[in-house]
Amino acid sequence: MRIDFIKMHGLGNDFVVLDARSQPLPAIDGSIASALADRHTGIGCDQLLVLEPSTSADFRMRIFNPDGSEVEACGNATRAVGLLHGESAAIETLGGIVHASPAEAGISVEMGTPRFDWDAIPLAYAMDTHAMPVAWEELVNPSAVNVGNPHAIFFVPDPYAIDMARLGPLIENDPIFPERVNVNVAGITARDAITLRVWERGAGLTRACGTGACATAVAAMRRGLVDRSVKVSLPGGTLRIDWREDGVIVMTGPATESFRGSFAAADFGLGPVDRTRA
Ligand SMILES: N[C@H](CCC[C@H](N)C(=O)O)C(=O)O
């Protein structure tokens, strides 16, 4: 049996999309996600996305990191599947329902309202998530923001001077974040401009992180560093983040379909299709 996939990206943060609504798919778990995401022996991607029917939205999007973890939110992926959908869509995720709509600058997504309470960013002990009293060498006093998934945001003079390959995993896996955390290093370049690099939980350094851009923009706004509409420049390109007066974060940016293909299910250890799920 062959399985069709769509290869997509949002500013270079790339995805393999499997649509269970158009083909019978065997059960997908973390180990299969890791195999498909592997850039040497698999198709290769930062996240695997599985689209399924939903009883509460237009469809459901499951999100897997290359380490096999299934997670709550993925901003760039939301724009990508919004592009596939072709018109406005409500998308069910583990982090809640988000809304994608075609926009002049690509796809606009209402990413929900951010949370700052410490039980949204599971910490070993309650802290002021505005500026946590912790440090990892030159990365100090991060903000902690949950936009469906957990983010730690450090403001630094030059994000490109930070050794993310060394400090990223240290912070990602610190026990102070029992669910781990996405690590953002940001520089403020103007009242409406942020430069950002992200070490993603379960994926490592990516060329762009949509939820990271949302969390970082909100953290900077809360600190009075920027206005409520900012451009966030990531290695892969720029996103616009607006934090509306009603508390909803709106992210706008491009999404791209790269190519389509198929693979033999047996090549990735995918078992027979459970017809009760078809
Ligand atoms: N690594 C993230 C999921 C992907 C987020 C990122 N690719 C985005 O565009 O938001 C996490 O474990 O929470």
The ligand as an SDF file (V2000), in Angstrom:
LIG
                    3D

 13 12  0  0  0  0  0  0  0  0999 V2000
    8.5890   22.3880   18.3890 N   0  0  0  0  0  0  0  0  0  0  0  0
    7.2990   22.9380   18.8250 C   0  0  0  0  0  0  0  0  0  0  0  0
    6.2110   22.5750   17.7900 C   0  0  0  0  0  0  0  0  0  0  0  0
    6.4450   23.2640   16.4490 C   0  0  0  0  0  0  0  0  0  0  0  0
    6.3900   24.7550   16.5850 C   0  0  0  0  0  0  0  0  0  0  0  0
    6.9210   25.5400   15.3910 C   0  0  0  0  0  0  0  0  0  0  0  0
    7.3900   24.7720   14.2720 N   0  0  0  0  0  0  0  0  0  0  0  0
    5.9280   26.5890   14.9530 C   0  0  0  0  0  0  0  0  0  0  0  0
    5.9070   26.9770   13.7680 O   0  0  0  0  0  0  0  0  0  0  0  0
    5.1760   27.0810   15.8410 O   0  0  0  0  0  0  0  0  0  0  0  0
    6.9120   22.3510   20.1770 C   0  0  0  0  0  0  0  0  0  0  0  0
    7.3740   21.2490   20.5130 O   0  0  0  0  0  0  0  0  0  0  0  0
    6.1210   22.9960   20.8870 O   0  0  0  0  0  0  0  0  0  0  0  0
  1  2  1  0
  2  3  1  0
  2 11  1  0
  3  4  1  0
  4  5  1  0
  5  6  1  0
  6  7  1  0
  6  8  1  0
  8  9  2  0
  8 10  1  0
 11 12  2  0
 11 13  1  0
M  END
$$$$
